[in-house]
Amino acid sequence: QVQVVESGGGVVQAGESLTLSCVASGFSVGNYGMHWVRQAPGKGLEWVAVLWANGFKKHYEDSVRDRFTISRDTSKNTVFLQMNNLRVEDTAMYYCARDRSYYSDEFWGQGTLVNVSS
Amino acid sequence: QSALTQPPSASGSPGQSVTISCTGTNSDIGAYNYVSWYQQHPGKAPKLMIYEVTKRPSGVPDRFSGSKSGNTASLTVSGLQAEDEADYYCTSYAGSNNLGVFGSGTKVTVL
């Protein structure tokens, strides 16, 4: 059964760091594109970071490009989102999702909440 | 990349049809047949309803259909049911050097 489970969210102060983890089961993260999507309270969905199946190509939302890093560890079947220098505007639910093809994410986690206070 | 444009809301009575539009540019929707639609109920993760403009993942009812013309994609929900009341988001691939882009979201109300 395909599943992804996020963890690592929490309450931090602006300027601090967090690392989100997305543990996959039922498939290998090395064979699929993996995405982080966030949703601020009461707002819409936003692609934050994507890692293509080849493991090399990565894209980031403009406001996080120099602060966030997406990576994967195939031995742990886990995808990470390293978030540095967090800002209040990064407050959101962060979802991990597995790509089917070109941003068609068929499997999503339940999300992990990041709350950045000033 | 700018967000794709969706109407904020749409509604219909049970059994009726509702169509949601998603307007982009010739750099995203107009350039590629990689438009997806997601359904999101309050407090839940999004669910993929349509991918590659017209395809339905396994388990998605055939009441949901997608189409595209030029820079605008559309999602049609036929035979509206109470459980279709949710937020719907479109998204499009925007080229190999760009992040994908989401639509602004449409709240569908079943009257």
Contacts between the chains, C-beta under 8 A, distances in Angstrom:
chain1	res1	chain2	res2	distance
A	37	B	46	7.6
A	44	B	3	7.6
A	44	B	89	6.5
A	44	B	102	6.3
A	44	B	103	7.7
A	44	B	104	5.7
A	44	B	105	4.3
A	45	B	38	7.2
A	45	B	40	7.6
A	45	B	46	6.5
A	45	B	89	5.2
A	45	B	91	7.8
A	45	B	102	4.9
A	45	B	105	7.2
A	46	B	102	6.2
A	47	B	91	7.7
A	47	B	99	5.3
A	47	B	100	5.2
A	47	B	101	7.4
A	47	B	102	6.5
A	50	B	99	6.6
A	50	B	100	7.2
A	57	B	96	7.8
A	59	B	98	6.9
A	59	B	99	4.2
A	59	B	100	7.9
A	60	B	99	6.8
A	61	B	99	6.2
A	95	B	45	5.8
A	95	B	46	7.4
A	97	B	46	7.9
A	100	B	48	7.3
A	100	B	51	6.1
A	100	B	57	7.5
A	101	B	34	7.3
A	101	B	51	6.8
A	101	B	52	6.8
A	102	B	32	7.4
A	102	B	34	3.8
A	102	B	36	7.8
A	102	B	52	7.4
A	102	B	93	4.3
A	102	B	100	7.7
A	103	B	34	6.6
A	103	B	36	5.7
A	103	B	91	5.1
A	103	B	92	7.2
A	103	B	93	5.5
A	103	B	100	4.1
A	104	B	34	7.5
A	104	B	36	4.3
A	104	B	48	5.8
A	104	B	51	3.3
A	104	B	52	6.8
A	105	B	36	7.7
A	105	B	38	7.9
A	105	B	46	7.6
A	105	B	48	6.1
A	106	B	48	5.0
A	106	B	51	7.9
A	106	B	57	5.7
A	108	B	45	4.0
A	108	B	46	6.0
A	108	B	47	7.5
A	109	B	45	6.7
A	110	B	45	6.1
A	111	B	45	6.1
